[in-house]
Amino acid sequence: MYFLSENVIHITIFIYGLCVGSFSNVCIYRLPLSKSLKSPPSNCPHCSSPIRFYDNIPLVSYILLKGKCRQCQKRISFRYPFVEMLGGVFALFIYLKYGFTLEALVYYTFIICLVIITFIDIDHQIIPDIISLPGIPIGFLASFALPSITFIDSLIGILAGGGSLFIVLWTYHLITGIEGMGGGDVKLLAMIGAIVGWEGVILTIFISSITGTIVGLFIMLRTKKGLKLAVPFGPFLSTGAILYVFYGSELIQWYFNI
């Protein structure tokens, strides 16, 4: 009976996460265009036909319609169900790690914000201030309720996150005359620092620097654009922060052991 109830809880949380992922898709598309998140209702990106409620069921509708619009039969990007899946998977993983706690709610909201930021940065090379700037004071206030960090950790994380990246940005621009990163990355890392503290900032910078360098070199070799190629850094910062949320203590212990 307990096993059955746990399975029901897991399925319910996953479905809830799918719905959050579906809303994340709306944010990813509309926020950079300064469009309302409430209206108009969702429509096909090709023929602009309104999507009926039964065609707007997260993940299920995409599978039943075979990834196509019911009206024009043109293919819908796989990104939509992928983001919905991320919402569901992260919701389930957060529950399994933190249970039904305020900590779980804070971290899940934080991760969803990072998912939205990641795809907006990939599409437009911008990190929306409407997410990162409010996230800094909200993250600081949340530190009073999080058992894993103190408000001092959060404050140092904000200063270390935003300050360290600002120094790197300013130095790179001074040496090369090229804008290596945007101010959005600085605000994003300050927001990350508010939630995960200074230790999380260090690990986030470490992971994002390695992954960003590897991916950047690979893309530059493929495109042969060299330093002229602009690679958004937000996705790598987000990846590092999400890894810290799930495996922060383990990764720090592993780092010091080696």
C-alpha positions as CSV (number, residue, x, y, z in Angstrom):
1,M,0.0,0.0,0.0
2,Y,2.9,2.3,0.9
3,F,4.6,1.4,-2.4
4,L,1.4,2.3,-4.3
5,S,1.0,5.6,-2.6
6,E,4.6,6.5,-3.3
7,N,4.2,5.7,-7.0
8,V,1.0,7.9,-7.1
9,I,3.0,10.8,-5.5
10,H,5.8,10.4,-8.0
11,I,3.4,10.4,-10.9
12,T,1.5,13.4,-9.6
13,I,4.8,15.4,-9.0
14,F,6.0,14.5,-12.5
15,I,2.7,15.6,-14.1
16,Y,2.9,18.9,-12.1
17,G,6.4,19.3,-13.4
18,L,5.2,18.8,-17.0
19,C,2.7,21.6,-16.6
20,V,5.4,23.9,-15.2
21,G,7.6,22.9,-18.2
22,S,4.7,23.8,-20.5
23,F,4.5,27.2,-18.9
24,S,8.2,27.6,-19.2
25,N,7.9,27.2,-23.0
26,V,5.5,30.2,-22.9
27,C,8.1,32.2,-21.0
28,I,10.9,31.2,-23.3
29,Y,9.1,32.4,-26.3
30,R,7.3,35.5,-25.0
31,L,9.6,37.1,-22.5
32,P,12.3,38.2,-25.0
33,L,9.5,39.6,-27.2
34,S,8.0,41.5,-24.3
35,K,4.7,39.7,-24.9
36,S,2.1,39.0,-22.2
37,L,2.3,35.6,-20.6
38,K,-1.5,35.4,-20.2
39,S,-2.8,36.4,-23.6
40,P,-3.3,35.6,-26.4
41,P,-3.7,31.9,-26.0
42,S,-1.0,29.5,-27.4
43,N,-1.0,29.2,-31.2
44,C,0.8,27.3,-33.9
45,P,4.1,29.0,-34.7
46,H,3.6,28.3,-38.4
47,C,-0.1,29.0,-39.2
48,S,-1.0,30.9,-36.0
49,S,-4.1,28.7,-35.4
50,P,-5.1,28.7,-31.8
51,I,-4.2,25.5,-30.0
52,R,-7.2,23.8,-28.6
53,F,-7.1,22.8,-24.9
54,Y,-7.0,19.0,-25.8
55,D,-4.1,19.7,-28.1
56,N,-2.2,21.5,-25.3
57,I,-1.8,18.6,-22.8
58,P,1.9,18.6,-21.9
59,L,3.9,15.8,-23.7
60,V,0.8,13.7,-24.4
61,S,-0.6,16.0,-27.2
62,Y,2.8,16.1,-28.9
63,I,3.0,12.3,-29.0
64,L,-0.6,11.9,-30.2
65,L,-0.2,14.5,-32.9
66,K,3.1,13.0,-33.9
67,G,4.8,16.4,-33.4
68,K,2.7,18.2,-35.9
69,C,0.1,21.0,-35.9
70,R,-3.4,19.6,-36.2
71,Q,-4.3,22.4,-38.7
72,C,-1.4,22.9,-41.0
73,Q,0.4,19.6,-40.3
74,K,3.8,21.3,-40.1
75,R,6.3,19.9,-37.6
76,I,6.5,21.5,-34.2
77,S,9.9,21.8,-32.6
78,F,11.0,18.9,-30.3
79,R,12.1,21.6,-27.9
80,Y,8.6,22.0,-26.6
81,P,8.2,18.4,-25.2
82,F,11.9,18.5,-24.2
83,V,11.4,21.5,-21.9
84,E,8.2,19.9,-20.6
85,M,10.2,16.8,-19.8
86,L,12.8,18.8,-18.0
87,G,10.1,20.4,-15.9
88,G,8.8,16.9,-15.0
89,V,12.1,15.2,-14.4
90,F,13.5,18.1,-12.3
91,A,10.3,18.2,-10.2
92,L,10.6,14.4,-9.4
93,F,14.4,14.6,-8.7
94,I,14.0,17.6,-6.4
95,Y,11.2,15.7,-4.5
96,L,13.4,12.6,-4.2
97,K,16.3,14.6,-2.8
98,Y,14.5,17.2,-0.6
99,G,11.0,15.8,-0.1
100,F,8.0,18.0,0.6
101,T,9.9,20.9,2.0
102,L,10.2,24.6,1.5
103,E,13.8,23.9,0.4
104,A,12.5,21.7,-2.4
105,L,10.1,24.5,-3.6
106,V,12.9,27.1,-3.6
107,Y,15.3,24.9,-5.5
108,Y,12.7,23.8,-8.0
109,T,11.7,27.3,-8.7
110,F,15.4,28.2,-9.1
111,I,16.0,25.4,-11.5
112,I,13.0,26.3,-13.7
113,C,14.2,29.9,-13.8
114,L,17.6,28.6,-15.0
115,V,15.9,26.4,-17.7
116,I,14.0,29.4,-19.0
117,I,17.2,31.6,-18.9
118,T,19.2,28.9,-20.7
119,F,16.9,28.6,-23.8
120,I,16.4,32.4,-24.0
121,D,20.1,32.9,-24.0
122,I,20.6,30.2,-26.7
123,D,17.9,31.9,-28.9
124,H,18.6,35.6,-28.3
125,Q,22.0,35.8,-26.5
126,I,20.3,37.7,-23.7
127,I,19.5,36.9,-20.1
128,P,16.2,38.6,-19.1
129,D,16.6,41.0,-16.2
130,I,13.0,40.3,-15.3
131,I,14.2,36.9,-13.9
132,S,17.8,37.6,-12.8
133,L,17.3,40.9,-11.0
134,P,14.4,40.0,-8.8
135,G,16.0,36.6,-8.2
136,I,18.9,38.3,-6.3
137,P,16.9,39.7,-3.4
138,I,14.4,36.8,-3.5
139,G,17.3,34.4,-3.2
140,F,18.8,36.3,-0.3
141,L,15.5,36.3,1.5
142,A,15.1,32.6,0.8
143,S,18.5,31.9,2.5
144,F,16.8,32.6,5.9
145,A,14.6,29.5,5.3
146,L,17.2,27.2,3.7
147,P,19.1,24.9,6.1
148,S,22.0,24.4,3.7
149,I,23.2,28.1,3.7
150,T,23.1,31.1,5.9
151,F,22.2,34.7,4.9
152,I,25.9,35.5,5.2
153,D,26.7,32.7,2.7
154,S,24.1,34.1,0.4
155,L,25.4,37.7,0.7
156,I,29.0,36.6,0.0
157,G,27.7,34.5,-2.9
158,I,26.0,37.5,-4.4
159,L,29.2,39.6,-4.1
160,A,31.5,36.8,-5.2
161,G,29.3,35.8,-8.1
162,G,28.5,39.2,-9.6
163,G,31.8,40.7,-8.6
164,S,34.1,37.9,-9.9
165,L,32.4,37.7,-13.2
166,F,32.4,41.5,-13.6
167,I,36.2,41.5,-13.1
168,V,36.7,38.8,-15.6
169,L,34.4,40.6,-18.1
170,W,36.2,44.0,-17.6
171,T,39.7,42.4,-17.8
172,Y,38.8,40.5,-21.0
173,H,37.4,43.6,-22.6
174,L,40.4,45.7,-21.5
175,I,42.9,43.2,-23.1
176,T,41.1,42.3,-26.3
177,G,38.7,45.2,-26.8
178,I,36.0,42.5,-27.3
179,E,32.8,42.1,-25.2
180,G,33.4,38.5,-24.1
181,M,30.3,38.3,-22.0
182,G,27.3,40.4,-21.4
183,G,26.1,42.1,-18.2
184,G,23.3,39.5,-18.0
185,D,25.9,36.8,-17.1
186,V,27.0,39.0,-14.2
187,K,23.5,39.4,-12.8
188,L,22.8,35.7,-13.4
189,L,25.8,34.6,-11.4
190,A,24.8,37.0,-8.6
191,M,21.4,35.4,-8.6
192,I,23.0,32.0,-8.5
193,G,25.2,33.1,-5.6
194,A,22.1,34.3,-3.6
195,I,20.6,30.8,-3.8
196,V,23.6,28.5,-3.5
197,G,26.1,30.7,-1.5
198,W,29.8,31.3,-2.2
199,E,30.7,27.6,-2.3
200,G,28.0,27.1,-5.0
201,V,29.5,30.1,-6.9
202,I,33.0,28.6,-6.9
203,L,31.7,25.2,-8.1
204,T,29.4,26.8,-10.7
205,I,32.3,28.9,-12.1
206,F,34.5,25.8,-12.2
207,I,32.0,23.6,-14.0
208,S,30.8,26.3,-16.4
209,S,34.4,27.3,-17.3
210,I,35.3,23.7,-18.2
211,T,32.1,22.9,-20.1
212,G,32.0,26.3,-21.8
213,T,35.6,25.9,-23.0
214,I,35.1,22.4,-24.3
215,V,31.9,23.3,-26.1
216,G,33.2,26.6,-27.4
217,L,36.4,25.1,-28.8
218,F,34.3,22.4,-30.5
219,I,32.0,24.9,-32.1
220,M,34.8,27.2,-33.1
221,L,36.6,24.3,-34.8
222,R,33.4,23.3,-36.6
223,T,32.6,26.9,-37.8
224,K,36.2,28.2,-38.1
225,K,35.1,31.6,-36.7
226,G,37.7,31.8,-33.9
227,L,37.3,34.5,-31.4
228,K,34.6,36.2,-33.5
229,L,32.1,33.5,-32.5
230,A,29.7,34.5,-29.7
231,V,28.8,31.5,-27.5
232,P,26.2,32.2,-24.8
233,F,27.6,31.5,-21.4
234,G,24.3,31.5,-19.5
235,P,23.6,27.8,-20.3
236,F,26.9,26.7,-18.8
237,L,26.4,28.8,-15.6
238,S,22.9,27.3,-15.3
239,T,24.3,23.8,-15.7
240,G,26.9,24.3,-13.0
241,A,24.3,25.7,-10.6
242,I,21.9,22.9,-11.2
243,L,24.6,20.3,-10.6
244,Y,25.4,22.0,-7.4
245,V,21.8,21.8,-6.2
246,F,21.8,18.0,-6.7
247,Y,25.4,17.1,-6.1
248,G,27.1,20.1,-4.4
249,S,28.5,18.5,-1.3
250,E,29.6,15.3,-3.2
251,L,31.4,17.3,-5.9
252,I,33.2,19.6,-3.4
253,Q,34.3,16.5,-1.4
254,W,35.5,14.8,-4.6
255,Y,37.4,18.0,-5.6
256,F,39.2,18.3,-2.3
257,N,40.0,14.5,-2.3
258,I,41.9,14.8,-5.6
